[in-house]
Amino acid sequence: MPKTPATPPTSGAAAPASYEAAMQELEALVASLEGGQLPLDRLIVSYQRGSELLAYCQTKLQQVEQQIKVLDDGLLKPWNPNP
């Protein structure tokens, strides 16, 4: 049985190609929302898309965290940028 995305898009927009693409689109959406110049219909669609992108990013980060736990024998170790 094929896997379905954890957060299927509800607005009909395609799933992002990557975490980075999702973040870039999310940042653009936030900027347009903060601009205050969107008509109400577009505002609602943008908010929904932003919610989808946020859920996508959170899912990706959780997946990476799980991979790190596996690599570290089940323990999530604190990150130290200067080992």
C-alpha positions in Angstrom: 0.0 0.0 0.0 1.5 3.4 -1.0 2.3 5.9 1.7 0.2 9.0 1.9 1.7 12.4 2.9 1.4 13.2 6.6 -0.3 16.5 5.8 -2.0 16.4 2.4 -2.6 19.8 0.9 -6.2 20.9 1.4 -6.0 24.0 -0.9 -5.1 21.9 -4.0 -1.5 23.2 -3.9 1.3 20.8 -4.6 3.4 19.5 -1.8 6.8 21.3 -1.4 9.8 19.8 -3.1 11.8 20.0 0.1 12.0 21.4 3.6 14.0 24.4 2.2 11.4 25.1 -0.5 8.6 24.9 2.1 10.4 27.4 4.3 11.0 29.7 1.4 7.3 29.6 0.4 6.3 30.0 4.0 8.5 33.1 4.5 7.0 34.6 1.3 3.5 33.9 2.6 4.2 35.5 6.0 5.6 38.6 4.3 2.5 39.0 2.1 0.2 38.4 5.1 2.0 41.0 7.2 1.8 43.4 4.3 -1.9 43.7 5.0 -2.8 44.3 1.4 -4.4 40.9 0.5 -8.1 40.7 -0.2 -10.0 38.5 2.4 -10.4 35.5 0.0 -6.7 35.5 -0.7 -5.9 36.0 2.9 -7.8 32.9 3.9 -6.2 30.8 1.2 -2.7 32.1 2.1 -3.3 31.3 5.8 -4.4 27.7 4.9 -1.4 27.2 2.7 0.8 28.5 5.5 -0.7 26.0 7.9 0.0 23.2 5.5 3.6 24.3 5.0 4.1 24.6 8.7 2.8 21.1 9.3 5.0 19.8 6.5 8.1 21.4 8.0 7.2 20.1 11.5 6.8 16.6 10.1 10.1 16.7 8.3 11.9 17.9 11.4 10.3 15.1 13.5 11.5 12.6 10.9 15.0 13.9 11.1 14.9 13.8 14.9 13.9 10.2 14.7 16.7 9.4 12.3 19.2 11.1 14.7 17.8 9.0 17.6 18.4 5.8 15.6 22.0 6.9 14.8 22.7 7.7 18.4 21.3 4.4 19.8 17.9 5.8 20.8 19.3 8.8 22.7 18.8 12.3 21.6 22.0 14.0 22.5 22.5 17.7 22.9 24.0 19.4 19.9 27.4 20.9 20.4 28.6 23.1 17.5 32.2 23.1 18.9 33.0 19.5 19.7 
